[in-house]
């Protein structure tokens, strides 16, 4: 019996093959769609991270332009962030305590230890050393007749009202007169007294004028073209080129350069130095194609700041500047310094201000985890302030740090290690945590030696001289001009740290240096000059104690 199949098996075979092909195409299309979706999700995540970084940069730029420049955190803001974090269910780390309120000084029953509050009302008295001029003002004669009895009024006292006035500085021409002497009989052998040593050979400027020009340019940041205009208003025409020539001579080997070299020698002889750098524009650079250079500030004890110029901040120039130094070097974690620490002769000391700065930015961006770290730094800096106020020496300061700061730092880094596993790598707090953990040894080195500071702020403050100046003078004309600027900046900045009037100091040393022994050049550095002034003042008896003749 013959059976007829409804469908040819060969057709079914072809149909199944077509279905399998179609299924493979659908699976391939589905896989492509899935891959595309995953790629889109990854791209969306990357875009979101990029948008977050851009927003952070935008916020940081807005804070830089419109916000305050100080990095000091208002204690009220920190307290508010603390309370918000607690309300959100976050538990403060053990090192924070109840609240980061370290600004309120503890009550003290000893009135000698209480800080004097600043008077907010009233005007400060005018300085007593200023000269006084009396200007009497009397009533009209008819007003001195008494209306009651017709008698004449007599003076019985006075009222004095002080007014502060200003008289512009004036130029003076000093004429050095030398009489000529000769024999009356033969009129031979003319004799005259020798000229005194001038600051600049065959130059017209006196020591006071040179000191004023240097102070105005490198202390008050007045460019020479503006200074030329100021002098022109006073009736003296001095071109910018003339002023440049005088600056060049002042920073030369016959005048102020030997004092600068003595400051530099003293700085690099110190067991602890701080260093930082900033960029300046150089019009005619020694390296073709470059338009920037670097000015370094290297400081040791207060009153000794040495500036130096380098074409770049590459490791080679860092070695040329600091390579022969032996001791502690406190600086930021720039890669250019790494070559100095390889042989161990220079010991790296980190800057906690750089580390703290990253958490300040994170707090400003609304990241609450940074609040706890800032609270810890607040306590650390309160301990440093305590050491300064009590006038502790290096040994006593080390004991205080070992007792109070070291346990706090250990707890802080334990918290940072735990925090690192919970943060997004792109967050500002994560970047701060990474910086702190990567440089922990250098950042904690201040706990090992009382001579070390907690941060590198002193070198950073020294660079403000350059940062303020370049806003006005814009660029250095050449590398040689930048080097001359470092010489004069060193003297002016050292004077400012010691509270010395730079103009008075420069006038005195410019007058003295032509005849001063080179072996006693240390007496002409700002620190040595101030010591000599104090010694002379102490040796001079007061008028009340002077013996009567």
C-alpha positions in Angstrom: 0.0 0.0 0.0 1.4 3.3 -1.0 1.4 6.2 1.5 1.6 9.8 0.3 3.4 12.3 2.6 1.8 15.7 2.9 5.2 17.4 2.7 8.3 16.4 0.9 11.1 15.6 3.4 13.6 17.4 1.2 11.5 20.5 1.4 11.4 20.2 5.2 15.2 19.8 5.2 15.6 23.0 3.2 13.0 24.8 5.3 14.8 23.8 8.6 18.1 25.0 7.1 16.5 28.3 6.3 15.1 28.6 9.8 18.4 27.9 11.3 20.0 30.5 9.1 17.3 33.0 10.1 17.8 32.1 13.8 21.5 32.6 13.5 20.9 36.0 11.9 18.5 36.9 14.7 21.0 35.7 17.3 23.8 37.7 15.6 21.6 40.8 15.4 20.6 40.3 19.1 24.3 40.0 20.1 25.1 43.1 18.1 22.3 45.0 19.8 23.4 43.7 23.2 27.0 44.8 22.4 25.8 48.1 21.2 23.7 48.6 24.3 26.7 47.7 26.5 28.9 50.1 24.5 26.3 52.8 24.9 26.0 52.2 28.6 29.8 52.3 29.0 29.9 55.5 26.9 27.1 57.0 29.0 29.0 56.1 32.1 32.1 57.6 30.7 30.2 60.7 29.6 28.7 61.0 33.0 32.2 60.7 34.6 33.5 63.3 32.1 30.6 65.6 32.8 31.2 65.3 36.5 34.9 66.1 36.0 34.0 69.1 33.8 31.5 70.3 36.4 34.1 69.9 39.1 36.5 71.9 37.0 33.9 74.5 36.3 33.0 74.8 40.0 36.7 75.1 40.8 37.2 77.8 38.2 34.2 79.7 39.5 35.5 79.5 43.1 38.9 80.7 41.8 37.4 83.7 40.1 34.5 84.6 42.4 35.4 82.9 45.7 37.9 83.9 48.3 41.5 83.0 47.7 42.2 81.8 51.2 42.1 78.0 51.8 41.1 78.5 55.4 37.9 76.7 56.1 35.3 78.7 58.0 34.7 76.7 61.3 31.0 77.4 60.9 31.0 75.8 57.4 32.9 72.8 58.8 30.4 72.5 61.7 27.5 72.7 59.3 29.0 70.0 57.1 29.7 67.9 60.2 26.0 68.1 61.3 24.7 67.3 57.8 26.9 64.2 57.6 25.7 63.0 61.0 22.1 63.6 60.0 22.7 61.5 56.9 23.6 58.5 59.1 27.4 58.7 58.7 29.4 57.8 61.8 32.3 60.1 62.5 35.7 58.4 62.8 37.2 58.2 66.3 39.8 60.9 65.7 37.1 63.5 65.0 35.4 63.6 68.3 32.1 65.4 68.9 32.6 68.4 66.6 35.5 70.0 64.7 35.4 73.2 66.8 39.0 74.1 67.4 38.7 77.8 66.8 37.3 78.6 70.3 40.3 78.9 72.7 39.9 77.1 76.0 39.0 79.2 79.0 42.0 80.3 81.1 41.8 81.8 84.5 45.3 83.3 84.1 44.8 86.8 82.6 48.4 86.8 81.3 47.6 83.9 79.0 44.4 85.4 77.7 44.5 86.7 74.2 43.9 90.4 73.9 40.8 91.2 71.9 41.2 93.7 69.1 39.5 97.0 69.7 36.9 97.4 67.0 35.9 101.0 67.8 37.9 104.2 67.7 40.9 105.2 65.6 44.5 104.1 66.2 46.8 106.9 67.5 49.1 108.4 65.0 52.7 107.2 65.2 54.7 109.0 67.8 57.9 109.1 65.7 56.4 111.4 63.1 57.4 115.0 63.3 54.8 117.4 64.6 54.0 120.9 63.3 51.8 123.2 65.4 49.4 125.5 63.6 47.7 127.8 66.1 44.1 129.0 65.4 42.9 131.9 67.5 39.5 133.6 67.6 39.0 137.0 66.2 39.9 139.9 68.6 36.3 140.9 69.0 35.3 137.4 70.1 37.8 137.7 73.0 35.7 140.4 74.8 33.4 138.9 77.5 29.8 139.7 76.8 28.9 139.7 80.5 31.4 142.1 82.0 33.3 143.4 79.0 36.6 142.0 80.2 39.3 140.4 78.1 39.3 136.6 77.9 42.6 134.9 78.7 43.8 131.4 77.6 43.6 128.6 80.2 44.1 125.5 78.0 44.0 124.2 74.5 42.4 121.6 72.3 44.7 119.7 69.9 43.3 117.9 66.8 45.7 115.8 64.9 45.7 115.6 61.1 47.9 113.2 59.1 49.5 114.9 56.0 51.8 113.6 53.3 54.6 115.4 51.5 56.0 113.7 48.5 59.6 112.6 48.5 61.9 115.0 46.8 65.0 114.7 44.6 68.2 116.4 45.8 71.3 117.2 43.8 74.4 116.7 45.9 77.4 118.7 44.6 80.7 117.2 45.6 83.0 120.3 45.8 86.7 119.7 45.8 89.0 122.7 46.1 92.1 122.8 44.1 95.4 123.6 45.8 98.7 124.5 44.1 102.0 126.2 45.0 101.9 130.0 45.0 105.4 130.3 43.7 105.6 127.8 40.8 101.9 126.9 40.4 102.8 123.3 40.0 101.6 120.1 41.7 97.8 120.8 41.8 96.2 118.9 44.7 92.5 118.0 45.2 90.8 115.6 47.5 89.7 112.3 46.0 86.1 111.7 45.2 84.2 109.4 47.5 83.2 106.0 46.2 80.1 106.2 44.1 77.7 103.2 43.9 78.1 103.2 40.1 81.3 104.2 38.5 80.8 107.5 36.6 77.1 107.1 37.4 74.8 109.8 38.7 72.4 107.9 41.1 73.1 108.0 44.8 72.5 105.1 47.2 69.1 106.4 48.3 67.8 106.7 44.7 69.0 103.2 43.8 67.4 101.8 47.0 64.1 103.6 46.2 64.1 102.2 42.6 64.8 98.6 43.8 62.2 98.8 46.6 59.5 100.1 44.3 60.1 97.5 41.6 60.8 94.4 43.6 59.0 95.3 46.8 56.0 97.3 45.6 55.8 95.7 42.1 56.0 98.9 40.1 57.3 98.4 36.6 60.1 100.7 35.5 58.1 102.4 32.8 55.5 103.5 35.4 58.3 104.5 37.7 59.8 106.7 35.0 56.4 108.4 34.7 56.2 109.0 38.4 59.6 110.6 38.4 58.6 112.7 35.4 55.7 114.2 37.4 58.2 115.3 40.0 60.2 117.1 37.3 63.0 114.6 36.8 63.3 112.9 33.4 64.7 109.3 33.8 64.1 107.0 30.9 63.2 103.4 31.3 66.5 102.3 29.7 68.4 104.4 32.3 66.6 102.8 35.1 67.3 99.3 33.6 71.0 100.2 33.5 71.0 101.2 37.1 69.1 97.9 38.1 71.7 95.9 36.2 74.6 97.7 38.0 72.9 97.3 41.4 72.6 93.5 41.0 76.2 93.2 39.7 79.3 91.9 41.4 80.4 95.3 42.6 77.3 96.0 44.6 74.6 93.6 45.8 75.5 90.2 44.2 78.1 89.3 46.9 75.4 89.8 49.6 73.0 87.5 47.6 75.7 84.9 47.3 76.3 85.0 51.1 72.5 84.5 51.7 72.6 81.6 49.3 75.6 80.0 51.0 73.9 80.4 54.4 70.6 78.9 53.1 72.2 75.8 51.7 74.3 75.3 54.8 71.1 74.8 56.8 70.1 71.3 57.8 66.5 72.0 56.7 65.3 73.9 53.6 62.0 74.5 51.9 61.7 74.9 48.1 59.0 75.8 45.6 58.8 77.3 42.1 56.6 79.3 39.8 56.7 80.1 36.2 57.5 83.5 34.5 57.5 84.6 30.9 60.9 85.3 29.3 61.0 87.4 26.2 64.3 86.3 24.8 64.7 82.7 26.2 68.1 80.9 26.1 66.3 77.8 24.8 64.9 78.2 21.3 61.2 77.9 21.1 60.6 78.4 24.9 58.8 81.4 26.3 58.7 80.4 30.0 61.2 80.0 32.8 61.1 79.1 36.4 61.9 81.1 39.5 62.6 79.1 42.6 62.3 80.2 46.2 64.5 78.3 48.7 64.3 79.3 52.4 65.9 78.2 55.6 65.4 80.1 58.9 63.2 83.2 58.8 65.0 86.2 57.2 66.9 84.1 54.7 65.1 83.6 51.4 67.1 82.8 48.3 65.6 83.0 44.8 67.1 81.3 41.8 66.3 81.1 38.1 66.1 78.0 35.9 65.0 77.8 32.2 62.9 74.7 33.0 61.8 72.6 36.0 63.2 69.4 34.6 65.2 67.1 36.8 68.5 68.3 35.3 67.9 71.8 36.5 66.7 70.7 39.8 69.9 68.8 40.3 71.9 71.8 39.3 70.1 73.9 41.9 69.8 71.5 44.8 71.9 68.5 43.9 74.9 69.4 46.2 72.7 70.0 49.2 72.7 67.5 52.1 69.8 67.5 54.6 66.1 67.7 54.7 64.2 69.2 51.7 60.6 70.1 52.2 58.7 70.5 48.9 55.6 69.3 47.1 55.5 65.9 45.4 56.5 67.1 41.9 58.2 64.4 39.9 61.2 66.7 39.2 62.4 66.2 42.8 62.5 62.4 42.7 66.0 62.3 41.3 67.3 64.1 44.4 66.1 61.4 46.9 67.8 58.4 45.2 71.1 58.3 47.1 69.6 59.3 50.5 71.7 62.4 51.0 68.6 64.6 50.6 65.6 63.5 52.8 62.2 64.2 51.4 59.7 66.1 53.6 56.2 66.4 52.4 53.8 69.3 52.5 50.6 68.7 54.4 49.1 71.9 53.0 49.2 70.4 49.5 47.5 67.3 50.8 44.9 69.2 52.8 44.2 71.5 49.8 42.8 68.5 47.9 40.2 67.8 50.6 39.3 71.4 50.7 38.4 71.2 47.1 36.4 68.0 47.7 34.5 69.6 50.5 33.7 72.6 48.3 32.3 70.2 45.7 29.9 68.8 48.3 31.7 65.5 49.1 31.0 64.8 52.8 33.8 62.3 53.3 36.3 65.1 53.1 34.8 66.8 56.2 36.3 64.2 58.5 39.8 64.6 57.0 39.6 68.4 57.3 38.5 68.0 61.0 41.7 65.9 61.6 43.9 68.5 59.9 42.2 71.2 62.0 43.4 69.4 65.1 46.9 68.9 63.7 47.3 72.6 62.9 45.9 73.5 66.4 48.7 71.5 67.9 51.3 73.3 65.7 49.7 76.6 66.8 50.1 75.6 70.4 53.8 74.9 69.9 54.3 78.4 68.3 52.4 80.2 71.0 54.3 78.6 73.8 57.6 79.2 72.0 58.8 75.6 72.1 62.2 74.7 70.8 62.7 71.8 68.4 63.0 69.1 71.1 59.9 70.2 73.0 58.0 70.5 69.8 58.9 66.9 68.9 57.7 65.7 72.3 54.4 67.5 71.8 54.0 66.0 68.3 54.8 62.5 69.6 52.3 62.9 72.4 49.4 64.5 70.5 49.9 64.5 66.7 51.3 61.0 66.1 48.2 59.1 67.5 45.9 61.4 65.5 47.9 60.8 62.3 47.8 57.1 62.7 44.1 57.1 63.2 43.7 59.4 60.2 45.6 57.1 57.8 43.7 54.0 59.1 40.5 55.8 58.2 42.0 56.8 54.7 42.9 53.1 54.1 39.3 52.1 54.8 37.8 55.0 52.8 39.9 54.2 49.7 37.8 51.1 49.0 34.5 52.9 49.1 35.1 55.9 46.8 34.7 56.4 43.1 38.1 56.8 41.6 37.0 60.0 39.8 35.9 61.8 43.0 38.0 64.6 44.4 38.1 62.9 47.8 39.5 59.7 46.2 42.2 61.8 44.5 43.1 63.3 47.9 43.1 59.9 49.6 45.4 58.6 46.8 47.8 61.5 47.2 47.9 61.1 51.0 48.5 57.3 50.9 51.1 57.5 48.1 53.2 60.1 50.0 52.5 59.0 53.6 56.2 58.6 54.6 57.1 62.1 53.4 54.0 63.7 54.8 54.5 62.1 58.3 58.2 63.0 58.5 57.5 66.1 60.5 56.6 63.7 63.4 60.3 62.5 63.5 62.2 65.8 63.8 61.1 68.9 65.7 63.1 71.1 63.3 60.7 70.2 60.4 57.5 72.1 59.6 54.2 70.6 59.0 53.9 72.2 55.5 55.8 74.1 52.9 53.8 77.3 53.2 56.8 79.5 53.9 58.3 78.9 50.5 54.9 79.3 48.9 54.5 82.7 50.7 57.9 83.7 49.4 56.8 83.1 45.8 53.9 85.6 46.2 56.5 88.3 45.7 57.1 87.0 42.2 53.4 86.2 41.5 52.4 89.7 42.4 55.2 91.2 40.5 54.7 89.4 37.2 51.1 90.7 37.1 52.6 94.1 36.7 55.9 93.7 34.8 54.5 90.8 32.7 57.8 89.2 31.6 61.5 89.2 32.1 63.5 90.6 29.1 66.1 87.8 29.1 67.5 85.0 31.4 70.1 87.5 32.6 67.3 89.9 33.6 65.5 87.1 35.4 68.7 86.2 37.3 69.1 89.9 38.4 65.5 89.8 39.6 66.3 86.8 41.8 69.2 88.7 43.4 67.1 91.7 44.3 64.0 89.7 45.2 66.2 87.8 47.7 67.2 90.9 49.5 63.8 92.6 49.5 61.9 89.4 50.6 64.5 88.7 53.4 64.0 92.3 54.7 60.2 91.9 54.7 60.4 88.6 56.7 62.6 90.4 59.3 60.4 93.5 59.5 63.1 95.7 58.0 62.4 98.7 55.7 64.0 97.5 52.5 64.7 101.0 51.3 66.6 102.0 54.5 68.5 98.7 54.4 69.5 99.0 50.8 70.6 102.6 51.1 72.9 101.8 54.0 74.5 98.7 52.4 74.9 100.3 49.0 76.8 103.1 50.7 79.0 100.8 52.7 79.7 97.9 50.4 82.4 99.6 48.2 84.7 99.9 51.3 83.4 96.9 53.3 85.8 93.9 53.8 84.7 90.9 51.8 85.4 88.6 54.7 82.7 90.4 56.7 80.1 90.3 54.0 77.7 88.4 56.3 77.3 91.6 58.3 75.6 93.2 55.2 72.9 90.5 54.8 69.5 91.5 56.1 69.9 89.2 59.1 73.5 90.4 59.8 72.5 94.0 59.3 69.6 93.8 61.7 71.9 92.2 64.3 74.4 95.1 63.9 71.6 97.6 64.3 70.3 96.0 67.5 73.8 95.8 68.8 74.5 99.5 68.1 71.2 100.4 69.6 71.8 98.4 72.8 75.2 100.0 73.2 73.9 103.5 72.9 72.6 104.8 76.3 69.2 106.3 76.5 69.0 110.1 76.9 67.6 109.7 80.4 70.5 107.5 81.4 73.3 109.5 79.6 75.8 111.0 82.0 75.6 114.8 82.2 78.6 116.8 81.2 
